[in-house]
Amino acid sequence: MENGGKLYYGIKEVAEMFAINASKLRYYEKEFPTLQPKKNRSGDRVYTQADIDHLKEILVLTNDKGYTLPGAREYLKTRDANRREHAVYINKLKRIKAGLEKMRAALDKPVTPEVEPATEPEPEDESDNALV
């Protein structure tokens, strides 16, 4: 949901975006600790695009997918924990991949055989060539 490149939106604007009451937005702030819009000097809530995106997730879970508020809260909590865990595994896999690519590059280099210094052949003993 992208609106004209504004940095901050008032509570009324956000309520209109989602066709809900401003009081429902304030209620969701209490129910979802991850939804905490900043307040300006006069104490009015100001929502960033990230806040709006997060609110959209909450509304999709509760309205479209049928989650209860505690269920949606738990889903978001476990999803964030899973993302952190997956990020750790992804970083480990990236390091392993880099190491394997380095090994492969080393194996792909042409091998130059070590050349031994040329030695002159020993003269043949003529007695071996004599007929007996």
N, C-alpha and C positions, 0 to 999 in steps of 0.2 A: 504494500500500500504506500504509494509515493505521492506526495502532494506538494507540487510547486517548489520543492527545495527549501522549505522552511526548516529551521532548526528546532523550534519549540512550538507546541500547540497548546492552547488553553483547554480546560476541562470541557467546556461547552462544545468546542470544535471536535474533540475526540468523541464525545457523546453522540454528536450528530453523525460522525463517520460510521458509527456502529449502530445507530438508531436505538440507543439505550439512554437511560437517565444518568445524570451526573452522580446521583446518589448510589447507583449501582457501581459506578467506577470507584467511588470512595469505599464502598463495601468490599470490592475485589482487592483493594489495597490492603485491607485488614486480613482478608482470607489468604492472599498470596504474598508472602514476604518478598518474593522476587520482583514484584511489581511495586516499585517505589519511585514515582515521579518526583522530580525536584520541585522546590517551591521558590518562587521569586521573592523579592524584598517585601512585597505586600502580603505574602503568605498564600498566593494563588498557586495551584498546581500547574506545572508546565511539563508536558510530555514530549520526549524526544521520539525520533522515528523508532529507535530500539524499544522504547516503552510501548509504542503503538503496535509494533510487531509482536511483542510478548503478549499484549492484551488480545491481539487477534488469535494467537495460539490458545489462550485460555478460553476464549469464546467458542472457538472451533471444538475444543474438547468438551465443553459443557453443553453447548447448544446442538452441535452437529453429531458428535460422536456419543452423546449420552452419558458422559462422565458426571459423577457428583463432584461437588467442590473438593471434598477431601481426596477423592479419587484422582481428580485432575492435578491437585497439588502433589500427590505422591508420584503420579506419572512424570510430571516435570522434574521432580527431585531425582528420581531414579534415572531419568533420561540424561540429566546433566552429569550424574555420577558415571553413567556408562560412557558418555562422551569423553570424560577425563581419562577413564581407564583405557578406552580405545586409543586416545591420543598417545598414551604411554606406549602401547603396543605398536602403533604406527611409527613412532620415532625409533623404536628398537629395530623394526623391520627395515626402515630406511638406512640405518647404520649397517645392518647386515648386507643389504643390497649394495651399498657403496663398497663394502669390503669385497664382496663377490665380483663386482665390476672391476675392481682394482686387480683382483687375481686373474680375471679373464683377460684383462689388458696385458698383464705380464705373460700369460700363456700365449697370447696372439703375437707377441714380438717374435720376429724370426730369430732362430737360434743360429749363431755363427759358430761353426766348429772350430775348435782350437787346432791350429795347424802346427804340427811338429816340424822342427827345422829339418830340412831335407838332408839326408845323409847319402853319401856316395856308396854305391854298391861295392861290396868287397870283391876284390878280383878273384876269379875262379881259379881253383887249383887245377892246373893242367893235368895232373896225374889222375884226376877223377875222370877226365875225358879220354884217357888212353884206353885203347882196346886191350883186353887181356887175352 
